[in-house]
Amino acid sequence: IKTMKVGGIRQIVVPPEIGYPDDDPSHERVGPRPVTFDGQRALDFVLRNNGLIDKTLLFNVKLVRVDKPDATGAFTRGDSGK
């Protein structure tokens, strides 16, 4: 992401051992946790079905703008490339 330009798109692939670590079976440490019962039930289904489901997480990230710090350390809204 560090080398992206405004408007650029990258796909981030998170392998299951990072997205769903074995030492966090209840998904307490790695989050966010679902806030609804249905969401939690779906997560539990994924976590319990080892080998049946591809648990690789894919994220498509688009860089919209880059905010830069000013002299005081506060961030000013950067150019969105439009």
C-alpha positions, 0 to 999 in steps of 0.5 A: 500500500505504501507504493500506491498512487491515488486511484490505485487498487490493490488486492490484499490476500490474508491466508487463513492462519493469519485471518483465523489463527488457531490460538484464537478459536473463539475469534476474541483477539482477531476481529471485528466480531459480528454484532448480530446473532446471524453474523456470529452463527456464520462465523462459527460455521466457518471456524468449525468447518476445517478443510471444507471451506476456503478461509482465505480473506480477500480485500480490494483496497482503493486509495482515495486520497493521502492526508499529510501532516502540517507543521503542527502535526495535524492532518490536512485533507490531501488531493483526491486525484480528481 
